[in-house]
Amino acid sequence: MLHHIDHPLISAELTCLRDPDCPSHEFRQRVRRIASLMVPAVTADLERTVVPCQTPLEITSGESVARPIILVPILRAGLGFLDGFLDLIPHAAVAHIGLARNEKTLLPESYYLRHPTELAEADLILLDPMLATGGSAVQAITTLMEAGAKRIRFASLLAAPEGIAAMDAAHPHVPVFTAAIDRCLNDKGYILPGLGDAGDRLFGTI
């Protein structure tokens, strides 16, 4: 279930992000703004519940999000995506998941998972700026489901067709939200045209 969030403000920010001369501090600010701009689309179909609402004049009915929200950045680049979501969902809890490549199988494996206890009762938003091969996202979702999560959605800055296909094959029930769908991967697994290594550019480790 792919959702391309096509918005002029996001497109303008993304154009600046692609520029290799965009410094890390500006890169982080722009990623944060894009993340915030994506939040309404990513959360638009969350289940709601009716609650009583006291106004200055009378009691009426209002709405609340039906379940807790847990944001799950994939270490480390997902951390750069986190604050923009927290700006608009400040009450969300935050889980963290770390993945590393197994040098024998060449597949990602989870090495760290820390999360609130109520995974099964929450709506999870998995965060990673780049959906390239899809291996990390697929493994992260598998790990979270094994830990008890039932409702997961994935948000990325860029997505390659290869990553989209991998997600659809492994977890077709998980909605994928992305700000841009790029052309393909190169032989090293980088997204083209892309923006380079998001983690390095976020944290100045180029």
C-alpha positions in Angstrom: 0.0 0.0 0.0 2.1 2.9 -1.3 1.2 6.5 -0.6 3.2 9.2 -2.4 2.8 12.4 -0.5 3.1 15.0 -3.3 3.2 18.4 -1.8 4.8 21.6 -3.2 6.4 22.6 0.1 7.9 19.1 0.5 9.1 19.1 -3.1 10.9 22.5 -2.5 12.6 21.3 0.7 13.6 18.0 -1.0 15.2 19.9 -3.9 17.4 21.7 -1.4 18.3 18.4 0.4 19.5 16.8 -2.8 22.2 19.6 -3.2 25.5 18.1 -2.0 26.5 21.6 -0.7 23.6 21.6 1.8 25.4 21.6 5.2 24.5 19.2 7.9 22.7 21.7 10.2 20.6 22.9 7.3 20.0 19.3 6.1 18.7 18.3 9.6 16.3 21.3 9.6 14.9 20.5 6.2 14.4 16.9 7.0 12.6 17.9 10.1 10.3 20.2 8.2 9.6 17.6 5.6 8.8 15.1 8.4 6.3 17.5 9.9 4.7 18.2 6.6 4.2 14.4 6.1 2.5 13.9 9.4 -1.1 14.8 8.3 -1.0 12.3 5.5 0.7 9.5 7.5 -1.9 9.8 10.3 -5.0 10.7 8.3 -6.7 7.3 8.7 -5.9 6.6 12.3 -8.9 5.3 14.1 -10.7 8.0 16.2 -13.0 7.7 19.3 -15.7 10.1 20.5 -15.0 11.8 23.8 -16.9 14.4 25.9 -15.6 18.0 25.4 -16.2 20.8 27.9 -16.3 24.2 26.2 -16.6 27.5 28.1 -20.4 27.4 27.4 -21.5 23.7 27.4 -20.5 20.1 27.1 -20.3 18.8 23.5 -18.6 15.8 21.9 -15.1 15.8 20.5 -12.7 13.2 19.0 -9.5 11.6 20.2 -7.1 9.2 18.6 -8.3 5.8 19.6 -4.9 4.2 20.4 -1.5 5.3 21.6 1.0 6.3 18.9 4.6 4.9 19.0 7.2 6.4 16.8 10.0 4.0 15.9 13.1 5.4 14.2 15.5 2.9 12.7 19.0 3.8 14.0 20.7 5.9 13.0 19.2 7.9 10.1 15.7 7.5 11.4 16.6 9.8 14.3 16.8 12.6 11.9 13.2 12.0 10.9 11.9 11.7 14.5 11.7 15.3 15.7 9.5 16.5 12.8 7.0 13.8 13.8 7.3 14.7 17.5 6.7 18.4 16.7 3.1 17.4 15.6 2.6 14.3 17.8 4.3 15.4 21.1 2.3 12.8 23.1 3.8 9.9 21.1 6.0 7.4 22.8 9.3 6.6 21.1 10.8 3.1 20.5 14.2 2.5 19.0 15.4 -0.3 16.7 18.9 -0.9 15.5 19.9 -3.1 12.6 23.2 -4.4 11.3 24.2 -6.5 8.4 25.1 -10.1 9.0 28.4 -10.6 7.2 27.6 -14.2 6.4 24.1 -13.9 5.1 24.5 -10.2 4.1 21.0 -9.6 5.5 20.0 -7.1 8.2 19.5 -8.4 11.7 18.2 -6.6 14.7 20.8 -5.9 17.4 18.8 -3.5 19.5 15.1 -3.0 20.4 13.7 -0.9 23.2 10.0 -0.1 23.2 7.0 0.7 25.4 5.2 -2.3 26.7 1.9 -1.7 24.9 2.9 -2.5 21.3 -0.2 -4.6 20.6 -2.5 -1.7 21.7 -0.7 1.0 19.8 -0.3 2.4 16.3 3.4 2.3 15.3 5.0 4.6 12.7 8.3 3.2 11.6 10.7 6.0 10.4 13.6 5.7 8.0 14.5 8.5 5.5 15.6 6.0 2.8 13.7 3.0 1.5 16.4 1.6 -0.8 16.7 -2.2 -1.1 13.9 -2.5 1.6 15.9 -5.0 3.6 16.1 -2.9 6.8 12.5 -1.8 6.7 11.3 -5.4 6.1 13.5 -6.7 9.0 12.4 -3.9 11.3 8.7 -4.7 10.7 9.3 -8.4 11.2 11.1 -7.7 14.5 8.3 -5.4 15.7 5.6 -7.9 14.8 7.5 -10.6 16.7 7.5 -8.3 19.7 3.8 -8.0 19.5 3.0 -5.0 17.2 -0.2 -5.4 15.2 -0.6 -2.0 13.4 2.5 -0.6 11.7 2.9 2.0 9.0 6.2 3.1 7.4 7.3 6.6 6.5 10.3 7.5 4.4 11.8 10.6 2.7 12.8 8.7 -0.5 11.8 5.3 -1.9 13.3 3.3 -4.7 11.1 0.9 -6.8 13.2 -2.0 -5.5 12.5 -1.2 -1.9 8.8 -0.6 -2.6 8.6 -4.1 -4.2 10.4 -5.7 -1.3 8.0 -4.2 1.2 5.0 -5.2 -0.9 6.3 -8.8 -1.1 7.2 -9.2 2.6 4.5 -7.0 4.3 1.8 -6.1 1.9 -0.5 -5.0 4.8 1.9 -2.2 5.9 1.2 1.2 4.4 4.2 2.9 3.0 4.3 6.7 2.9 7.1 8.5 1.0 7.8 12.1 -0.1 9.4 11.0 -3.4 9.8 7.9 -5.5 13.2 7.9 -7.2 14.3 6.1 -10.3 16.4 3.1 -9.2 19.3 1.8 -7.1 22.9 1.8 -8.3 25.2 -1.2 -8.0 26.1 -0.2 -4.4 22.5 0.0 -3.3 22.2 3.8 -3.3 19.1 5.5 -4.5 19.3 7.4 -7.8 19.1 10.3 -8.1 18.8 10.2 -4.3 20.7 12.5 -1.9 23.6 10.4 -0.8 23.9 8.7 2.6 21.1 10.3 4.7 22.8 9.3 8.0 26.2 10.8 7.0 24.6 14.0 5.8 22.4 14.3 8.9 25.2 13.8 11.4 28.2 15.3 9.5 30.1 12.0 9.2 30.7 12.2 5.4 
